[in-house]
Amino acid sequence: MNRSKNILNKVWIILISGILFILFFIVSVNYNFLNLFGGMPSLQDLEKPESELSSELYSSDNKLLGKYFRYNRSPVKFNELSDELVTTLLVTEDIRFYEHSGIDLKGLVRASYGVLKNVATFGSSGLEGGGSTITQQLAKNLFKIRREKKGKLSGVPFLGLIISKVKEWIVAVKLEEFYTKKEILAMYLNTAEYGSNSYGIKVAAKTYFNKLPSELNYNESSIIVGLLNKPTKYNPYFNPDNAVEKRAEIFYNLFKYNIVDQTAYDSLKMMDLELSYKVENQNVGQATYFRTVVRNYLINWAKENGYDLFSDGLKIYTTIDSRLQDHAEKAVHDQMKRLQSIFSKHWEGRNPWIDEKGFEIKDFLENTIKRTAYYKRLLKANENDTVLVFEKLNEKKKMKVFGWEGEIDTVFSIMDSLKYYKNFLQAGFVSIEPKTGYIRAWVGGINHKYFKYDHVKQGRRQPGSTIKPIVYAAAIDNGYSPCYPVVDAPVVFELPGQDPPYWRPDNHNSKWTGETMTLRKAMAKSVNSITAFMTKKLSPQTVVDYAKKLGIQSKLDPVPAVCLGAGGDVSLFDLVGAYSTFINKGIWTEPFFISRIEDKYGNLIQEFVPTKQEALSEETAYLMLHMLKGSKEEEGGTARGLNPELTLNNDVGAKTGTTQNASDGWFIGVTHNLVSGAWVGGDDRSIHFREWAFGQGARTAMPIWQQYMLDVYGDADLGISKGTFDKPTKIINVEMDCSAYNNDIRSDSLDSILDKIDASDIF
C-alpha cells in the first residue's frame, strides 16, 4: 500500500512539476526572461498590426490605374468576402474556428504528436502535426514570429521551434481578445501569400480569376484556399495537376461537413479550373508610361514626407480620366500600327538608319549596343574581350518580341533583337484640360513592356514648326497684328566670327514665292522665311524669353534657328502646356497629374494645386487662338486635311511641326476644353522616312489627334462638347479679319504652286 502511495505521489509531483514548468516556460516566453526567447509583439502592435500594403493609383473617375508595391497586397473587410470563400476556408483550415479562443485543443494534440515524431526521427519528418488555428496562422503572418525577434535559445534545434509555437499560441490568444472572429478571418486572408506576386485575397482573386473576393464561388475559393500553405506547389497556372488534386481534397471536405450534397459534390469534381490568370505589373493595364513617370515623382515625395510608397498603402488620386485614356491609347495603337506598316514597306529590304546624304550609317548597331549598360556589364564580366562579347551578343536563343498583332515567339540573338526594334517608329501623346492644368490622358510610347522610354515628358526632341506660335505670340504681344503683311523672301542673319558668317533659312521646298501674306496666313502655311523675318525684328533672345514664360523648361539657345525649332530640344509635355496658355487667357498653368494623396485610412495627406503665372495678355492669348485656327481655315494651311466633322460648330486651332529630315513629326491641337499633342519619330534621329513628305507631322502625328478627338466627341458618357473659344473681357482693338489683305495680295505664282502641290504636303 505504502509503495503504491509513494508511486502515486511521485506521479502527482511529476505531473504538477510538469504543469508548473509549462506555465513557467510560457510566462518566460511571454516576458522574454533573460532575453532567452526573443521579444513579443507589443500591445500597440496587437492593436494596430502592420503589414506591407500596396499604394494604389486612381484616375479622376475612381478607376484603379495601378499599384506600387514590394508585396502586392490590398486589404478587404469581412463583408467583402463571399460566403463560399469563408466556408471553404473553414472546412480546410479550421473547422472549429468559432468554438476556440485562438488555440484548438484537439489540434494541439495532433501538433504535439507531430513534434514528438519529429524529435524521434531526428527532424526527418518535419514539424507537421497540424493543429494550427487560423488565428495562430494569422499571428505567424502578421508578426513573422519564426523569423524575427529571436532570443538566445531560438537557434537551438527543436527548442527554437517549440519557442516559436508557444509564441504563436500566446499571440493567438491575445488576438482573439482584441478582434472579432470576422475581423480575424479577414485579416488572415489579407495577410496570406498566394503565389504569382499576389499577397492578400483581393489581389489573389484578381490574379487568378479577375474577380473580387465577394464574387468567388466554391470552385474558385477551393483553388485559392489550396494555395495558402504551398502557393508554388498548388499554383493552378504552373502546376494544374497538383491544383486539381488539392481542390479535390477541399471539395471532399465541403461534402464531409454537409456543406454540399452528393450531386453538387459530383458536379464540382467535374469542373475545369476556369482560370483568368493575369499577374499585375507595370507593363499591363492603363496608362503604363504615366504610372512609371508618376512612380519616380512619388518616390521623392514619399521620402520628403516620411512615407514608404511601396508599403504604406497610400491612395494617390490623379487627374487622368480613364475614359479619355482609353481613347488616347486606342488612337496611338491604331494610327501607329497603320503608320508602321507604311514605314516597313517604305524600307523593305533596307535599314532605316541613314546619314544626312541618305546613305546607311556604317556600324550603327555595333555603336548603338556599345552605349548600353548591358554591353558595359558584359564587357566587364568578360575582361574587356570585345571579340568574345560580340560572340555572346550574336548567340541565338528563344525569345518573345513585340509585334502589332501580339507577342511573337522567335529565335534571335541580342543583335538581332536590337536590329528588329530599331525598325519601329515611336510615339507620344498627351491631353490636357487647359483651364485647370489637369492631364487627362498620357501615352508615352507604343508598348511599355518592350519600349520603356517615355516620349511625353522624358523624351525631348527638336520641335520643328510647333515652336512658331511662340514666335508669333511674342510678335503680337509686342504690337504686331495677325494681319501684318510680310513678303515671302529670303531672310539673312549675320553671324560675325562664324563659318559661314551668316544664316539664311530655306522654306521647306527651298523656294520663295515673293508673295506678301499676313502673319496669320504665314503661320497657317508654316512659311519659314516669314517666321525668320519676325524673329529678326524681335531678336532670338526675345523668342527664348517668351518660350520660358510659356513653360518651356529645357534650355533653348538664343540663336536665329530657334525660330524654326533648331535652338534646342523640348518635350511634348512642355509644348502642350505652352499652347494651353492661349486657351487660359494668357495664364500659364503648369500641367499636373496628382490631385491628392491619402493615407491607408483615407485621411488626406496633401492636396495639390498647379503653379500659375501670367505669360501673355488676355488679348494676345485670344489673338493666338485666332492665329491657330488659320491652320484649318487659311488656304494652304497645314491642318486643312483635318476631318471637317471636327470643325463643325467647333473652334479648332492647330499647328503641325516637322524637323528638317522628317525625323520628328508633331501636331498640337487646341479646342476650348482640351489641348492635346502628338509626336512621332524613331528612337534615333537617323531613323525616318527617306522622303520628307511622308514623315511630316500632318501625316504622322495629326492622325492620332484626329482619331482621339473624333472618339472623344463620339463618347456620349464623357459629356465633352464642342464649343467656341472664350472671348476676352476687353474689346480687341487689333484687326483680325485679314480676308481683304489676302484677296488683294494673292499672287499668280502662289496659285500655280497650289495647283501642283496637295495642301497636306505643305509644311
Protein Blocks (a to p, Z undefined) as FASTA:
>chain_A
ZZmmmmmmmmmmmmmmmmmmmmmmmmmmmnopghlnopaddfklmmmccdddddddddfk
opafbdcdfbdcddddfklpcfklmmmmmmmmommlmmmghiafklmmmmmmmmmmmmmn
nomnopaeghiafklmmmmmmnommlgopafklmpghklmmmmmmmmmmmmmmmmmmpcf
klmmmmmmmmpceejhigcjklmmmmmnopafklpcfklmmmmmmmmmmmmlmomklmmm
lmmmmmmmmmmmmmmnomacfklmmmmmmpcfkiacddddfkgcehklmmmmmmmmmmmm
mmmnopafklnopacddfbdfklmmmmmmmmmmmmmmmmmmmmmmmgoiafbdcfkopac
ehklmmmmmmpmklmmmmmmnoopaklmmmmmmpccddddddfkbccdddddfklmmmmm
mmpccdddddddfknopafbdcfbfblklmmbccklmpccdekjmlmmmmmmmmmmnopa
fklccdddddddddehiacfbdcdddfkopaehiacdfklmmmnopaklmmmmmmmnopk
lmmmmmmmnopabdcddbfklmnopnbccdfklmmmmmmmmmnnopacdddfbfbdcdfk
opafbdcddddddfbdfklmmmmmmmmmmmmmpghiaklmpcfklmgopacdddddddfk
opaccdddddfkbccddddddfblkbccfblklmpmklmmmmmmmmmmmmmmmmmknopa
cddddddfbdcfbdfblmlmmmmmpcfklmmmmmmpcfklpZZ
